């Protein structure tokens, strides 16, 4: 098992993983793929960094996409983290998140911010962040839609 830098060939399997999670809307999946395309096709860009999780058989099982928050010093956003549902509970999400945090620390980061939804289907996601010592920093009621709050988690390093 290895976490390695994202490669252009990862786009198709990662798009399938994001879709397989069952939590993202089609337009969200399109944005995830768009960020993959940007990362794959513009090696000079500094807005996003992506890493893929590859299992022993060479199959991609997950990834994350993060980047520095514009106009801040040492603050980063975790834009995407996704693991194929068939390998949930195998600690792949944990390994990806720890890798992301360590990468950010090496870049001089001091704060990681994560946004998610209050919908019931995101309850496992919210518990995941709490287990990893993220604090709920803010909640904006009805942000995404009626009864769908924006929940912001943060962790200081």
C-alpha positions as CSV (number, residue, x, y, z in Angstrom):
1,X,0.0,0.0,0.0
2,X,1.3,3.4,-0.9
3,X,0.3,7.0,-1.1
4,X,1.9,8.6,-4.1
5,X,1.6,11.8,-6.1
6,X,-1.5,11.9,-8.3
7,X,-1.0,11.0,-12.0
8,X,-3.1,11.9,-15.0
9,X,-4.0,8.2,-15.4
10,X,-5.7,8.3,-11.9
11,X,-8.5,10.6,-13.1
12,X,-10.9,7.9,-14.4
13,X,-10.6,5.5,-11.4
14,X,-10.8,8.4,-9.0
15,X,-13.9,9.8,-10.7
16,X,-15.4,6.4,-10.3
17,X,-14.5,6.4,-6.6
18,X,-16.0,9.8,-6.0
19,X,-19.2,8.7,-7.7
20,X,-19.2,5.3,-5.8
21,X,-19.2,7.0,-2.5
22,X,-22.8,7.9,-3.1
23,X,-22.6,11.2,-1.2
24,X,-21.6,13.7,-4.0
25,X,-24.0,15.3,-6.4
26,X,-23.1,15.2,-10.1
27,X,-22.0,18.8,-10.2
28,X,-19.7,18.1,-7.3
29,X,-18.2,15.2,-9.1
30,X,-17.6,17.4,-12.1
31,X,-15.7,19.9,-9.9
32,X,-13.6,17.1,-8.4
33,X,-12.6,15.9,-11.9
34,X,-12.0,19.5,-13.0
35,X,-9.5,19.9,-10.2
36,X,-7.8,16.6,-11.2
37,X,-7.6,17.9,-14.8
38,X,-6.0,21.1,-13.6
39,X,-3.5,19.3,-11.5
40,X,-2.7,16.8,-14.3
41,X,-2.4,19.3,-17.1
42,X,-0.8,22.4,-15.4
43,X,2.4,21.3,-13.6
44,X,3.1,24.9,-12.7
45,X,-0.1,25.5,-10.8
46,X,0.3,25.8,-7.0
47,X,-3.3,26.0,-6.0
48,X,-3.9,22.2,-5.4
49,X,-1.9,19.1,-4.6
50,X,-3.3,15.7,-5.0
51,X,-2.2,12.3,-3.7
52,X,-3.6,8.9,-4.6
53,X,-3.7,5.7,-2.5
54,X,-2.7,2.6,-4.4
55,X,-3.1,-0.9,-2.9
56,X,-0.8,-3.9,-3.2
57,X,-2.5,-4.9,-6.5
58,X,-1.8,-1.5,-8.0
59,X,-5.5,-0.5,-7.8
60,X,-6.3,3.1,-6.8
61,X,-8.5,3.1,-3.7
62,X,-8.7,6.8,-2.8
63,X,-7.2,10.2,-2.9
64,X,-7.1,13.7,-1.4
65,X,-6.9,17.1,-2.9
66,X,-5.8,20.1,-0.8
67,X,-4.2,23.4,-1.2
68,X,-3.2,26.7,0.4
69,X,-6.1,29.0,1.2
70,X,-5.6,32.1,-1.0
71,X,-4.6,35.3,0.9
72,X,-3.7,33.5,4.1
73,X,-0.4,32.6,5.8
74,X,-0.2,28.9,6.7
75,X,-3.8,28.0,6.2
76,X,-4.8,25.2,3.9
77,X,-8.1,23.7,2.7
78,X,-8.8,20.0,2.3
79,X,-11.1,20.1,-0.8
80,X,-11.6,16.4,-1.3
81,X,-10.9,13.1,0.4
82,X,-12.5,10.0,-0.9
83,X,-12.1,6.3,-0.5
84,X,-13.8,3.6,-2.4
85,X,-16.7,2.2,-0.3
86,X,-15.5,-1.4,-0.8
87,X,-12.4,-0.6,1.3
88,X,-14.0,1.5,4.0
89,X,-13.0,0.6,7.5
90,X,-9.5,-0.3,6.2
91,X,-7.9,2.9,7.6
92,X,-7.2,4.2,4.1
93,X,-9.0,7.5,4.9
94,X,-6.9,7.8,8.0
95,X,-3.7,7.2,6.1
96,X,-4.7,9.8,3.5
97,X,-5.6,12.4,6.1
98,X,-2.4,11.9,8.1
99,X,-0.4,12.1,4.9
100,X,-2.2,15.4,4.0
101,X,-1.5,16.8,7.4
102,X,2.2,15.9,7.3
103,X,2.5,17.3,3.8
104,X,0.9,20.6,4.9
105,X,3.2,20.8,8.0
106,X,6.3,20.4,5.7
107,X,4.9,23.3,3.6
108,X,4.8,25.5,6.8
109,X,1.1,25.0,7.3
110,X,-0.4,25.7,10.7
111,X,-4.2,25.2,10.1
112,X,-6.2,22.8,8.0
113,X,-9.9,23.7,7.2
114,X,-12.5,21.2,6.0
115,X,-16.0,21.9,4.8
116,X,-18.8,19.4,4.7
117,X,-22.6,19.1,4.9
118,X,-24.9,18.5,7.8
119,X,-27.0,16.0,5.8
120,X,-27.5,12.6,7.5
121,X,-25.5,10.9,4.7
122,X,-22.4,12.9,5.8
123,X,-22.6,11.7,9.5
124,X,-19.8,9.2,9.0
125,X,-17.7,12.0,7.5
126,X,-18.3,14.3,10.4
127,X,-17.4,11.5,12.9
128,X,-14.2,10.8,10.9
129,X,-13.0,14.4,11.4
130,X,-13.9,14.4,15.1
131,X,-12.0,11.2,15.6
132,X,-9.0,12.9,14.0
133,X,-9.2,15.7,16.5
134,X,-10.8,18.3,14.2
135,X,-13.0,20.8,16.0
136,X,-16.3,22.1,14.6
137,X,-15.3,25.7,14.0
138,X,-18.5,27.0,12.4
139,X,-21.9,26.0,11.1
140,X,-23.9,28.0,8.7
141,X,-27.6,27.1,8.8
142,X,-29.3,26.3,5.5
143,X,-26.1,27.1,3.6
144,X,-26.3,24.5,0.8
145,X,-30.1,24.2,0.9
146,X,-33.0,24.2,3.3
147,X,-32.0,21.9,6.2
148,X,-28.5,21.4,4.8
149,X,-26.0,23.4,6.8
150,X,-22.3,24.0,6.0
151,X,-20.2,22.5,8.7
152,X,-16.6,23.7,9.0
153,X,-14.0,21.7,10.8
154,X,-10.5,22.9,11.6
155,X,-7.3,21.5,13.1
156,X,-4.2,23.5,14.2
157,X,-0.8,22.0,13.9
